[in-house]
Amino acid sequence: MVVDIRTRRAGKERDPAIPDGQDPLLRAVYGEILRDERLDQDRTLDDVARAVGMSKQYLSEVERGRKEPSSEMLHSVCDALGLPIEHLLTRAVRRITASRRIATHRPAGTPRAELLAA
């Protein structure tokens, strides 16, 4: 099961950034993973953005799934975080797979975000 650690710690519902019943956008999944990794390392947007050579505003947009980063940009952010690119890809596949399982196995009327946050 995929759990968003930040929102669980904060006691909040996960912001799925996707309509209920649809697969998440790949850019949203990548962004969530990168943000989780950055926060787990107690690093700021500014710190990572400087290491990559991008603006913190752009990195923020990537993390929120609003910008579609190039593969080179993803690789650079992963390098700055010490996250092998294959780990980003593997974690993304796991989250999307879990999201699909939840969508097909949840009781009728149960929001996807509620199940992901459980």
Secondary structure, DSSP 8 states (H G I E B T S, - for coil): ----HHHHHHT------S-TTS---HHHHHHHHHHHHHHHTT--HHHHHHHHTS-HHHHHHHHTT-S---HHHHHHHHHHHT--HHHHHHHHHHHHHHHHHHHHHS-TT--HHHHHH-
